[in-house]
Amino acid sequence: MTAGVDGRRSSSVTFAALSLSALTFSLLQTMIAPALPTIRAEFGASQAGIAWIMTAYLLSASVATPILGRLGDVCGKKRVLVVMLAVLGIGTVIAALATSLPVMLFARVIQGVGGAIFPLAFGIIRDEFSPEKVGSAIGVVSAVLGVGSGTGTVISGPISSHLGYHWLFWLPAMAIAVALVTTMLRVPESPVRVGGNVSVTGALLLAAWLVALLLGINQGPRWGWESASVLGLFALAGLLIALWLAVESRSAEPLVDMRMMRIPTVYRTNITAVLFGFTMFSVMVFVPQFVETPRSAGYGFGASVTAAGLYMVPASVFMLVAGIFAGRIGARYGTKIPLLLGTLIATSATSVLTFAHSQSYMIYIATSLLGVGIGLGFAAMSHLVVVAVRPDQTGIASGMNANIRTIGGSIGTTVTATVIAAGAGAGKLPHESGYTNAFLLMTAGLAVAVVAAASLPNVRPSSGADGIAVAAPERMGASPVPRPRSARGSGAAVADR
């Protein structure tokens, strides 16, 4: 058998392991949401207490994603991925066995480390795959985040109804075991490492301001936006961010290189990430609520929980399809183009939701368009960030990008809930205008994303020694590090100024 065939098979197995890992994490992110009322009844927990099942997972993932991404850059991406999958599996088994809320919350915190799958996977793909495959592979793995999140809400009901909610954890635990064994045996260790250590001070400060910010955002509706607790958390987050920036800027070995974050491609892509996260999570949460509203309210379709989940199926399907094609579009026309297309198509989707939501088929059209837009956008964002930084910065750069999407999602679901509820009496259904205003807000945010995407430099394939675009030294603030054995093939990229 030729080396080329062996290499293709190795890449296929690596890709399958990374995709399965990413799918499992994204399923765990949302599958439990429809089952929360059942878990609340079994544990005898309060509504506020049960909401922490989602909040604990979100906070843990937000902290772990950039830190473990950086640790992968330093210690080896495969090594960190193996440890992370093992921890994720342990947390998932504990969640399946949990019989009380504290144990479940403990398990969800452990599960949150799975957020690092994405930056680690992107780094392994960049280091190991041939140049012509990098864009498509990153596109599919990025799309899996949206696909899994959407699919999780659809399949949760049938699984918990027929097997019990415990199987929302047992089934992913089995998939994690397969991904772990495959990763240990077949995924190669990435050769690209960065010297030095992980900044403990930088990691602690990053974790502290993320927790303060996201906790304030998530608890604002429950504690009151003007409460001393929420205002104090936001003030603390602002203080910690300022301190973190000062420490990182002066550190010889920062956790996050601020010069890297100031690269035009990186910060403009991160702007779109916030707005995409805002929209995607808001739509996944509130479109099902909209279609479940009884027709007697003057809007909505009176859909059951299962039927409401079906409205999101087109989004999941088209996210995957668009993610597959995003790499091909970028390879032919430049990496900026799929992101720009994604923002335009996603904007058209929320426009449909804003102005034409009176018919059931229009919701399906909107979620289909949204799936295409987000699939293209997520894939392009990940690829743009990966190719804009040095290979040894892949983990932390893509980890921060993923985190920024999560922050956008937290802000989106909270702000959107406030807009929808505005004007509705206590215990009453929201007015239709609440949903219309919420969809309009998403459209306005995506219009800003269109502008940010249009301002990006385009990166097109060209002849050369490397098929991955590397940011020019003047945009990096330092000379790019040559890629070692991962630099196979030909076809470097040239940035349009």
C-alpha positions in Angstrom: 0.0 0.0 0.0 1.4 3.4 -0.9 2.3 6.1 1.6 -0.2 8.4 0.0 -3.1 6.0 0.6 -1.9 5.5 4.2 -1.8 9.3 4.7 -5.3 9.7 3.3 -6.7 6.9 5.6 -4.9 8.5 8.6 -6.4 11.9 7.8 -9.8 10.3 7.4 -9.6 8.5 10.8 -8.3 11.7 12.4 -11.1 13.7 10.9 -13.7 11.2 12.0 -12.4 11.3 15.6 -12.4 15.0 15.8 -15.9 15.3 14.2 -17.3 12.8 16.6 -15.7 14.6 19.6 -17.2 17.9 18.4 -20.6 16.4 17.8 -20.8 14.9 21.2 -19.9 18.2 23.0 -22.4 20.2 21.0 -25.1 17.6 21.7 -24.4 17.7 25.4 -24.7 21.5 25.2 -28.4 21.5 24.3 -29.9 18.0 24.6 -30.6 18.4 28.3 -32.6 21.7 27.8 -36.0 20.1 26.9 -35.6 17.6 29.7 -35.1 20.2 32.5 -38.7 20.1 33.7 -38.4 16.3 34.1 -35.1 16.6 36.0 -36.6 19.4 38.2 -39.5 17.2 39.2 -37.2 14.2 39.9 -34.8 16.3 42.0 -37.4 18.4 43.7 -35.4 21.5 42.7 -36.5 25.1 42.2 -36.7 26.7 38.8 -33.8 28.9 39.7 -31.8 25.9 40.9 -32.4 23.8 37.8 -31.4 26.7 35.5 -27.9 26.3 36.9 -27.6 23.0 35.0 -27.2 25.1 31.8 -25.4 28.0 33.5 -22.7 25.8 35.1 -21.9 24.1 31.8 -21.7 27.5 30.0 -19.4 29.0 32.6 -17.1 26.0 32.7 -16.8 25.8 28.9 -16.1 29.5 28.7 -13.2 29.3 31.1 -11.8 26.0 29.8 -11.9 26.7 26.1 -9.2 29.3 25.7 -7.1 28.0 28.5 -7.0 24.4 27.3 -6.5 25.7 23.7 -3.4 27.5 24.8 -2.3 24.5 26.8 -2.5 22.5 23.6 -0.2 25.0 21.9 2.3 24.5 24.6 2.1 20.8 25.6 0.8 19.2 22.4 -2.8 19.2 21.0 -3.3 15.5 21.0 -2.1 15.1 24.5 -4.5 17.7 25.8 -7.3 16.4 23.7 -6.9 12.9 25.1 -7.0 14.2 28.7 -9.9 16.5 28.0 -12.0 13.6 26.4 -11.3 11.4 29.4 -12.5 14.2 31.8 -15.5 14.9 29.6 -16.4 11.2 29.7 -16.1 11.1 33.5 -18.3 14.1 33.8 -20.9 12.6 31.5 -21.0 9.3 33.4 -21.4 11.2 36.7 -24.3 13.2 35.1 -26.0 9.9 34.0 -25.8 8.6 37.6 -26.7 11.8 39.3 -29.6 11.6 41.8 -29.4 15.1 43.2 -29.0 18.7 41.8 -25.5 19.3 43.4 -24.1 16.1 41.8 -25.6 17.1 38.5 -24.1 20.6 38.7 -20.7 19.1 39.6 -21.0 16.9 36.5 -21.9 19.7 34.2 -18.9 21.8 35.4 -16.7 18.8 34.5 -18.4 18.4 31.2 -17.7 22.1 30.3 -14.0 21.3 29.6 -15.3 19.8 26.4 -15.5 23.3 24.9 -11.7 23.0 24.2 -12.5 20.3 21.6 -12.9 23.0 18.9 -9.6 24.9 19.2 -7.7 21.7 19.7 -9.4 20.1 16.6 -8.6 23.2 14.5 -5.0 23.1 15.5 -4.6 19.4 14.7 -6.3 19.9 11.3 -4.0 22.8 10.5 -0.8 20.9 11.6 -1.7 17.5 10.1 -3.9 17.9 7.0 -2.7 18.6 3.5 -3.3 22.3 2.5 -6.1 21.7 0.1 -8.1 19.8 2.8 -7.7 22.3 5.7 -10.5 24.7 4.7 -13.1 22.0 4.2 -12.1 20.0 7.3 -12.3 23.1 9.5 -15.6 24.0 7.9 -17.2 20.7 8.7 -16.0 20.6 12.3 -17.2 24.2 12.8 -20.6 23.4 11.3 -20.9 20.4 13.7 -21.2 22.9 16.6 -24.5 24.3 15.1 -25.6 20.9 13.8 -25.2 19.2 17.2 -26.8 22.1 19.1 -29.8 22.1 16.8 -30.1 18.3 16.6 -29.8 18.0 20.4 -33.1 19.9 20.9 -34.9 17.7 18.4 -33.8 14.3 19.6 -34.0 15.1 23.3 -37.7 14.6 23.6 -37.9 11.1 22.0 -34.9 9.9 23.9 -36.0 11.1 27.3 -39.6 10.0 26.7 -38.8 6.4 25.7 -35.5 5.7 27.5 -35.4 8.3 30.3 -33.4 11.4 30.6 -30.4 9.5 31.9 -29.8 8.3 28.4 -29.2 11.9 27.3 -25.8 11.2 29.0 -25.3 7.5 28.5 -25.5 7.7 24.7 -23.0 10.6 24.5 -20.7 8.8 27.0 -20.5 5.8 24.6 -19.6 8.2 21.7 -16.9 9.9 23.9 -15.4 6.5 24.6 -15.1 5.7 20.9 -13.6 9.1 20.2 -11.1 8.8 23.1 -9.9 5.4 22.0 -9.6 6.5 18.3 -7.8 9.6 19.3 -5.3 7.7 21.5 -4.6 5.1 18.8 -4.9 6.9 15.5 -4.5 10.7 15.8 -0.9 11.9 15.5 0.6 14.3 17.9 0.9 17.7 16.3 4.5 18.8 15.8 3.9 22.5 16.3 4.6 23.7 19.9 5.2 27.1 21.4 8.0 27.5 24.0 7.4 28.6 27.5 4.6 28.0 30.0 0.9 28.8 30.3 0.6 32.0 32.3 -1.2 31.1 35.5 -1.9 34.7 36.4 -3.3 35.3 32.9 -5.5 32.2 33.1 -6.9 33.0 36.5 -7.7 36.6 35.5 -9.3 35.4 32.3 -11.4 32.8 34.2 -12.4 35.4 36.8 -13.7 38.1 34.3 -15.5 35.5 32.2 -17.3 34.1 35.2 -18.2 37.6 36.5 -19.4 38.7 33.1 -21.4 35.6 32.1 -22.9 35.2 35.5 -24.1 38.8 35.5 -25.6 38.3 32.0 -27.3 35.0 32.8 -28.6 36.0 36.2 -29.8 39.5 35.2 -33.3 38.5 34.4 -33.7 36.5 37.7 -31.9 38.9 40.1 -32.9 42.1 38.4 -30.7 44.2 36.1 -30.5 47.0 38.6 -29.8 44.8 41.5 -26.6 45.3 43.5 -25.5 41.8 42.7 -25.7 42.1 38.9 -24.3 45.6 38.8 -21.5 44.5 41.1 -20.7 41.5 38.8 -20.5 43.8 35.8 -18.3 46.3 37.6 -16.1 43.5 38.8 -15.9 42.1 35.2 -14.8 45.5 33.9 -12.2 45.8 36.5 -10.8 42.3 35.9 -10.8 42.8 32.1 -8.7 46.0 32.6 -6.3 44.2 34.9 -6.1 41.1 32.6 -5.3 43.3 29.6 -2.6 45.2 31.6 -1.0 41.9 32.8 -1.1 40.2 29.4 0.4 43.2 27.7 3.4 43.3 30.0 3.9 39.5 30.2 6.8 37.9 28.5 4.7 34.7 28.1 1.1 35.9 27.9 -1.8 33.5 27.8 -3.3 35.6 25.0 -1.0 37.7 22.9 -2.7 41.1 22.6 -0.8 41.8 19.3 -2.5 38.7 17.9 -5.9 39.9 19.0 -5.3 43.2 17.2 -4.6 41.6 13.9 -7.4 43.1 11.6 -8.5 39.7 10.4 -8.8 38.4 14.0 -10.6 41.2 15.6 -13.0 41.8 12.7 -13.8 38.1 12.6 -14.4 38.1 16.3 -16.9 41.0 15.8 -18.9 38.7 13.5 -18.5 35.8 16.0 -20.3 37.8 18.7 -23.2 38.7 16.4 -23.5 35.2 14.9 -23.6 33.7 18.4 -26.2 36.3 19.4 -28.4 35.2 16.6 -27.9 31.5 16.5 -28.6 30.8 20.1 -31.5 33.3 20.2 -33.2 31.6 17.2 -32.7 28.1 18.7 -34.3 29.2 21.9 -37.1 31.5 20.8 -38.3 30.2 17.4 -39.6 27.0 19.1 -41.3 29.1 21.7 -42.9 31.2 19.0 -44.3 28.3 17.0 -45.6 26.7 20.3 -47.7 29.7 21.1 -51.4 28.9 20.7 -53.2 30.5 17.8 -55.6 32.1 20.2 -52.8 34.6 21.0 -53.1 36.0 17.5 -49.8 34.5 16.3 -48.0 31.2 16.6 -49.1 27.8 15.4 -49.9 25.9 18.6 -47.1 23.3 17.9 -46.2 20.6 20.3 -42.7 20.4 21.8 -41.8 17.7 19.3 -43.3 19.5 16.3 -41.5 22.7 17.4 -38.2 20.9 17.3 -38.9 19.9 13.7 -38.9 23.6 12.7 -35.2 23.6 13.6 -34.3 20.5 11.5 -33.6 22.5 8.3 -31.2 24.7 10.2 -29.2 21.7 11.4 -29.1 20.0 8.0 -28.1 23.1 6.0 -25.5 24.1 8.6 -23.7 20.8 7.8 -24.1 21.2 4.0 -22.9 24.8 4.1 -20.0 23.9 6.3 -18.8 21.3 3.8 -18.9 23.7 0.9 -17.5 26.7 2.8 -13.9 25.4 2.4 -14.4 24.9 -1.3 -15.8 28.3 -1.8 -12.9 29.8 0.2 -10.3 27.8 -1.7 -11.7 29.1 -5.0 -12.7 32.7 -4.3 -10.9 33.5 -1.0 -11.6 32.9 2.7 -13.5 36.1 3.1 -16.2 35.2 0.6 -18.0 32.4 2.6 -18.2 34.6 5.6 -19.6 37.5 3.7 -22.1 35.2 2.0 -23.0 33.7 5.4 -23.7 37.1 7.0 -25.9 38.1 4.0 -27.9 34.9 4.0 -28.3 34.9 7.8 -29.6 38.5 7.6 -32.1 37.4 5.0 -33.3 34.7 7.4 -33.9 37.0 10.3 -35.6 39.4 7.9 -38.1 36.7 7.0 -38.7 36.0 10.7 -39.2 39.8 11.2 -41.6 40.5 8.4 -43.2 37.2 7.3 -43.7 34.9 10.2 -47.5 34.4 9.9 -47.3 31.2 7.9 -45.7 28.0 9.0 -43.8 27.4 5.7 -42.1 30.8 6.1 -40.5 29.7 9.4 -39.1 26.7 7.6 -37.7 28.9 4.9 -36.2 31.2 7.5 -34.5 28.3 9.5 -33.2 26.8 6.2 -31.6 30.2 5.2 -30.2 30.6 8.7 -28.7 27.1 8.6 -26.9 28.0 5.3 -25.8 31.4 6.7 -24.5 30.1 10.0 -22.9 27.0 8.4 -20.9 29.3 6.0 -20.2 31.8 8.7 -19.0 29.4 11.5 -16.7 27.6 9.0 -15.3 30.7 7.5 -14.7 32.4 10.9 -12.7 29.4 12.2 -10.7 29.2 9.1 -10.0 32.9 8.9 -8.7 33.0 12.5 -6.6 29.9 12.1 -4.9 31.2 8.9 -4.4 34.7 10.3 -2.1 33.6 13.2 1.1 31.7 13.6 0.7 27.9 13.8 1.8 28.0 17.5 -1.1 30.4 18.3 -3.9 28.3 16.6 -5.3 26.9 19.9 -5.6 30.2 21.8 -6.8 32.2 18.8 -9.5 29.7 17.8 -10.4 29.2 21.5 -11.0 32.9 22.0 -13.1 33.0 18.8 -15.2 30.1 20.1 -15.5 31.8 23.5 -16.6 35.1 21.9 -19.4 33.2 20.1 -20.5 31.8 23.5 -20.5 35.3 25.0 -22.6 36.5 22.1 -25.0 33.6 22.6 -25.3 34.5 26.3 -26.0 38.1 25.6 -28.4 37.2 22.8 -30.6 34.8 24.7 -30.8 37.2 27.7 -31.4 40.4 25.7 -33.8 38.7 23.3 -35.8 37.3 26.2 -36.1 40.8 27.7 -37.3 42.3 24.4 -39.9 39.5 23.9 -41.2 39.9 27.4 -41.5 43.7 27.2 -45.1 44.8 27.6 -46.4 41.4 28.6 -48.1 41.1 31.9 -46.9 38.6 34.6 -47.9 35.1 33.6 -49.2 36.2 30.2 -48.0 35.3 26.8 -45.7 37.8 25.1 -47.2 40.1 22.5 -46.4 39.4 18.9 -44.6 42.7 18.7 -42.1 41.4 21.3 -41.0 38.6 18.9 -41.1 41.0 15.9 -38.8 43.4 17.8 -36.5 40.6 18.8 -36.1 39.3 15.2 -35.5 42.9 14.1 -32.8 43.3 16.6 -31.1 40.1 15.3 -31.4 41.5 11.8 -29.7 44.8 12.8 -26.9 42.9 14.5 -26.3 40.8 11.5 -26.2 43.9 9.3 -23.3 45.0 11.4 -21.7 41.6 10.8 -22.1 42.1 7.1 -20.1 45.4 7.3 -17.4 43.7 9.5 -17.1 40.8 7.0 -16.9 43.1 4.0 -14.0 44.9 5.6 -11.9 41.8 5.9 -8.9 41.3 3.6 -9.5 38.4 1.2 -7.1 35.5 1.2 -6.8 33.5 -2.0 -4.9 30.4 -2.9 -1.7 31.0 -4.9 1.4 29.0 -5.8 3.9 28.6 -3.1 5.2 26.3 -0.4 2.3 26.3 1.9 -1.4 26.0 1.3 -2.4 27.9 4.4 -2.6 31.6 4.5 -0.2 33.1 7.0 -0.6 36.7 8.2 2.0 39.1 7.0 4.5 40.1 9.6 3.3 43.7 9.8 -0.1 42.5 10.8 1.2 39.9 13.3 3.6 42.2 15.1 6.2 39.3 14.7 7.5 37.1 12.0 5.3 34.0 11.3 6.8 30.8 12.6 7.5 28.3 9.7 5.3 25.3 9.8 7.2 22.0 10.2 6.1 18.6 8.7 2.5 19.7 8.3 3.6 21.9 5.4 2.8 19.5 2.6 1.9 20.2 -0.9 1.7 23.6 -2.6 -0.6 26.6 -2.9 0.2 29.4 -0.5 -2.2 32.2 0.0 -2.0 35.8 -0.8 -3.9 38.5 1.1 -5.7 41.1 -0.9 -5.0 44.5 0.6 
